[in-house]
Amino acid sequence: MNPLQSGGRVALLFSVLTVPAALFVSATVQAHVSVTSKTAFAGSYYEATLAVPHGCDGDDTYKVVMTIPGTFGKVRAIHSSFGPSSIETIMDGETITSYTVTWERSGNVSEADTESYNFGFRTKLPDTPFTSIHFPTVQYCRDDETLEESTSEWVGTAGHDHDSTSDELPAPSLFIYPKRYPGWNQYTVDEHIHDLSVFDDAEIVWFGTSAYSSNPVTMEMIRADGNAGVLEQIHPGSEIWVKY
């Protein structure tokens, strides 16, 4: 149902449009290897930042190897003071299946695990909105005195599911948002969305007679409206309306 044509909800919608959108700022301290760059829009050119906040069991990081799906456009590593980078393109016949990006340290590792590092790459994102893309990453560390090496494999994808009990370290991931315009946007969602926080920078999301907003004032108005329900998840094939 188009919320702009729903006469029973005109009062609620008018009130929502006067409430400032929730400010989308993440204050969470990332304890794992993660992609920390800006919002990623489907089909756009994008500069991704990979954050490596700590080493392996007290040893400093000396190399990081990331795998990027072949559905991305040509990948270019961004220069890092950490050390030189290299990119290997993996092919299956004439089809690119993946890219392997390696950053390796210049010089010796630190005496202790006291530093965090950022790495980056530039690419064109696939046109696959409402999907999470995973980047399996292996972190290599070395003891400064014994030169003993250790690794942390950030390769788990099952752990991103809402009901998963996987023990694997979670792979860095990037959520692909649909292209958007100020005001109302209509989307057909092909993926199951359990976590509606992906809409935390929107004013309101409508599906049928249900709505969601990260703004607590807006949510109270939704709950108080006898003609509206609270939207808790979105199933594949759903047509939704989102106001930015």
C-alpha positions as a printed NumPy array, in Angstrom:
array([[  0.   ,   0.   ,   0.   ],
       [  1.281,   3.438,  -0.909],
       [  1.532,   5.472,   2.329],
       [  0.966,   8.652,   0.355],
       [ -2.495,   7.395,  -0.63 ],
       [ -3.519,   5.89 ,   2.716],
       [ -6.192,   8.209,   4.026],
       [ -6.369,   6.447,   7.401],
       [ -2.79 ,   7.383,   8.185],
       [ -2.619,  10.969,   6.966],
       [ -2.468,  12.39 ,  10.496],
       [  0.358,  10.064,  11.521],
       [  2.331,  10.742,   8.353],
       [  1.944,  14.5  ,   8.736],
       [  3.251,  14.254,  12.29 ],
       [  6.178,  12.061,  11.238],
       [  7.227,  14.508,   8.544],
       [  7.642,  17.201,  11.206],
       [  9.929,  15.059,  13.394],
       [ 13.668,  15.406,  12.595],
       [ 15.254,  12.236,  11.217],
       [ 17.338,  10.247,  13.683],
       [ 21.001,  11.136,  13.529],
       [ 22.898,   8.059,  12.286],
       [ 26.184,   7.981,  14.173],
       [ 27.815,   4.752,  15.264],
       [ 29.58 ,   4.996,  18.606],
       [ 30.312,   1.283,  18.799],
       [ 33.96 ,   0.395,  19.324],
       [ 34.874,  -2.24 ,  16.741],
       [ 36.796,  -5.089,  18.376],
       [ 37.087,  -7.137,  15.196],
       [ 38.373,  -6.594,  11.685],
       [ 35.628,  -4.639,   9.911],
       [ 34.719,  -2.315,   7.063],
       [ 34.195,   1.12 ,   8.634],
       [ 33.731,   3.39 ,   5.616],
       [ 30.689,   5.431,   4.59 ],
       [ 27.316,   4.181,   3.343],
       [ 27.621,   2.017,   0.214],
       [ 25.069,   2.546,  -2.557],
       [ 24.394,  -0.104,  -5.202],
       [ 26.212,   0.401,  -8.493],
       [ 28.323,   3.331,  -7.249],
       [ 32.083,   3.852,  -7.131],
       [ 33.259,   3.342,  -3.59 ],
       [ 36.313,   3.687,  -1.361],
       [ 36.241,   1.04 ,   1.356],
       [ 38.218,   1.269,   4.594],
       [ 39.241,  -1.935,   6.362],
       [ 39.982,  -1.436,  10.067],
       [ 42.325,  -3.849,  11.86 ],
       [ 42.135,  -2.698,  15.496],
       [ 44.555,  -5.159,  17.092],
       [ 47.068,  -7.928,  16.425],
       [ 46.941, -11.67 ,  17.198],
       [ 47.281, -12.763,  20.835],
       [ 49.541,  -9.859,  21.734],
       [ 51.683,  -9.865,  18.575],
       [ 51.759,  -7.076,  16.016],
       [ 50.265,  -7.42 ,  12.518],
       [ 52.676,  -7.757,   9.599],
       [ 50.367,  -8.801,   6.733],
       [ 46.67 ,  -8.7  ,   5.839],
       [ 45.086, -10.657,   2.956],
       [ 41.499,  -9.901,   1.895],
       [ 39.288, -11.642,  -0.684],
       [ 36.818,  -9.486,  -2.633],
       [ 34.047, -11.069,  -4.742],
       [ 34.38 , -10.915,  -8.523],
       [ 30.988,  -9.183,  -8.74 ],
       [ 32.811,  -5.968,  -7.826],
       [ 34.382,  -3.795, -10.502],
       [ 38.125,  -3.481, -10.932],
       [ 39.803,  -3.193,  -7.537],
       [ 42.584,  -0.728,  -6.788],
       [ 44.328,  -0.698,  -3.423],
       [ 44.763,   2.683,  -1.727],
       [ 48.303,   3.534,  -0.646],
       [ 48.956,   2.759,   3.017],
       [ 51.857,   3.725,   5.255],
       [ 51.679,   0.147,   6.573],
       [ 53.467,  -1.152,   3.503],
       [ 53.095,  -2.047,  -0.186],
       [ 50.001,  -3.777,  -1.577],
       [ 49.43 ,  -6.277,  -4.359],
       [ 46.278,  -7.524,  -6.11 ],
       [ 45.726, -10.916,  -7.713],
       [ 42.727, -11.383, -10.014],
       [ 41.308, -14.915,  -9.826],
       [ 39.723, -16.099, -13.077],
       [ 37.484, -19.004, -14.11 ],
       [ 37.855, -18.967, -17.866],
       [ 36.984, -15.403, -18.845],
       [ 35.02 , -14.709, -15.65 ],
       [ 36.525, -12.935, -12.641],
       [ 35.608, -14.949,  -9.549],
       [ 37.464, -12.899,  -6.942],
       [ 40.281, -10.485,  -6.16 ],
       [ 42.931, -11.141,  -3.517],
       [ 44.393,  -7.976,  -2.009],
       [ 47.523,  -8.247,   0.14 ],
       [ 49.036,  -5.525,   2.31 ],
       [ 52.462,  -6.392,   3.754],
       [ 54.395,  -4.395,   6.299],
       [ 57.51 ,  -2.431,   5.455],
       [ 60.143,  -2.956,   8.137],
       [ 59.962,  -4.776,  11.441],
       [ 56.874,  -5.379,  13.527],
       [ 56.348,  -3.455,  16.761],
       [ 57.58 ,  -4.879,  20.045],
       [ 54.015,  -5.336,  21.269],
       [ 50.434,  -5.216,  20.029],
       [ 49.969,  -1.472,  20.539],
       [ 48.759,  -0.215,  17.142],
       [ 45.688,  -0.389,  14.945],
       [ 45.753,  -0.101,  11.143],
       [ 43.503,   1.008,   8.307],
       [ 43.661,  -0.305,   4.749],
       [ 41.636,   0.79 ,   1.755],
       [ 40.593,  -0.068,  -1.755],
       [ 38.547,   1.579,  -4.491],
       [ 36.055,  -0.289,  -6.666],
       [ 32.624,  -0.162,  -8.277],
       [ 29.945,  -1.831,  -6.166],
       [ 27.612,  -4.45 ,  -7.636],
       [ 24.016,  -3.413,  -8.308],
       [ 22.638,  -5.687,  -5.573],
       [ 20.768,  -3.533,  -3.017],
       [ 19.762,  -4.889,   0.384],
       [ 22.571,  -7.468,   0.409],
       [ 25.535,  -7.938,   2.742],
       [ 28.843,  -8.658,   1.014],
       [ 31.511, -10.515,   2.979],
       [ 35.277, -10.113,   2.594],
       [ 37.096, -13.127,   4.09 ],
       [ 40.303, -11.751,   5.59 ],
       [ 43.381, -13.409,   7.096],
       [ 45.534, -11.398,   9.509],
       [ 49.166, -12.465,   9.939],
       [ 51.123, -11.493,  13.046],
       [ 54.691, -12.002,  14.259],
       [ 56.467, -11.905,  17.604],
       [ 59.17 ,  -9.227,  17.563],
       [ 61.761, -11.316,  19.441],
       [ 61.127, -14.97 ,  18.528],
       [ 59.784, -14.234,  15.024],
       [ 57.095, -16.838,  15.72 ],
       [ 54.082, -16.265,  13.481],
       [ 50.355, -16.553,  14.179],
       [ 47.166, -15.862,  12.253],
       [ 43.602, -14.762,  12.847],
       [ 41.17 , -15.922,  10.15 ],
       [ 38.23 , -13.52 ,   9.817],
       [ 36.283, -15.722,   7.418],
       [ 32.959, -16.552,   9.099],
       [ 29.77 , -15.577,   7.299],
       [ 27.256, -17.68 ,   9.231],
       [ 27.842, -15.534,  12.304],
       [ 26.096, -12.642,  10.575],
       [ 22.79 , -14.539,  10.622],
       [ 20.447, -13.627,  13.445],
       [ 20.152, -17.221,  14.696],
       [ 23.703, -18.45 ,  14.103],
       [ 25.975, -20.038,  16.695],
       [ 29.095, -20.184,  14.517],
       [ 32.436, -20.029,  16.332],
       [ 34.285, -18.628,  13.306],
       [ 35.636, -15.098,  13.526],
       [ 33.246, -12.915,  11.503],
       [ 34.434, -11.78 ,   8.089],
       [ 34.301,  -8.035,   7.431],
       [ 31.086,  -7.185,   5.627],
       [ 29.507,  -4.306,   3.755],
       [ 25.772,  -3.714,   3.46 ],
       [ 24.739,  -2.478,   0.02 ],
       [ 22.015,   0.168,   0.158],
       [ 19.695,   1.021,  -2.748],
       [ 20.059,   4.294,  -4.58 ],
       [ 17.954,   6.943,  -2.882],
       [ 16.487,  10.406,  -3.337],
       [ 15.273,  12.94 ,  -0.762],
       [ 11.656,  12.186,   0.123],
       [  9.8  ,   8.947,  -0.544],
       [ 11.504,   6.018,  -2.263],
       [  9.787,   2.82 ,  -3.406],
       [ 11.803,  -0.425,  -3.326],
       [ 11.216,  -4.103,  -3.952],
       [ 13.34 ,  -6.088,  -1.502],
       [ 14.761,  -9.385,  -2.779],
       [ 16.495, -10.343,   0.464],
       [ 15.2  , -11.182,   3.945],
       [ 15.978,  -8.247,   6.248],
       [ 15.95 ,  -9.211,   9.929],
       [ 17.797,  -6.177,  11.243],
       [ 15.908,  -2.995,  10.433],
       [ 18.742,  -0.86 ,  11.808],
       [ 19.903,  -0.664,   8.167],
       [ 17.181,   2.005,   7.927],
       [ 18.416,   4.017,  10.91 ],
       [ 19.204,   7.   ,   8.67 ],
       [ 15.646,   7.018,   7.28 ],
       [ 12.733,   8.933,   8.796],
       [ 10.274,   6.07 ,   8.391],
       [  9.781,   2.749,   6.56 ],
       [  6.339,   1.512,   5.472],
       [  5.266,  -1.966,   4.383],
       [  1.531,  -2.524,   3.979],
       [  0.027,  -1.221,   7.214],
       [  3.224,  -1.579,   9.277],
       [  5.995,   0.953,   9.846],
       [  9.435,   1.295,  11.443],
       [ 11.578,   4.229,  12.52 ],
       [ 14.751,   4.503,  14.576],
       [ 13.348,   7.712,  16.039],
       [ 11.699,   6.781,  19.38 ],
       [  9.133,   9.591,  19.086],
       [  8.059,   8.343,  15.665],
       [  7.866,   4.77 ,  16.959],
       [  5.576,   5.863,  19.786],
       [  3.262,   7.467,  17.217],
       [  3.271,   4.261,  15.168],
       [  2.385,   2.165,  18.227],
       [ -0.357,   4.603,  19.224],
       [ -1.977,   4.547,  15.769],
       [ -4.769,   1.972,  15.712],
       [ -4.434,   1.568,  11.928],
       [ -0.697,   0.878,  11.911],
       [  1.484,  -1.963,  13.17 ],
       [  5.178,  -2.144,  14.017],
       [  7.362,  -3.443,  11.183],
       [  9.855,  -5.968,  12.604],
       [ 11.294,  -7.69 ,   9.509],
       [ 10.99 ,  -7.612,   5.731],
       [ 10.525, -10.736,   3.618],
       [ 11.837, -11.285,   0.067],
       [  9.574,  -9.859,  -2.608],
       [  8.176,  -7.14 ,  -0.338],
       [  7.454,  -3.684,  -1.745],
       [  8.369,  -1.018,   0.775],
       [  8.302,   2.768,   0.982],
       [ 11.152,   4.605,   2.691],
       [ 11.38 ,   8.325,   3.412],
       [ 14.851,   9.891,   3.646]])
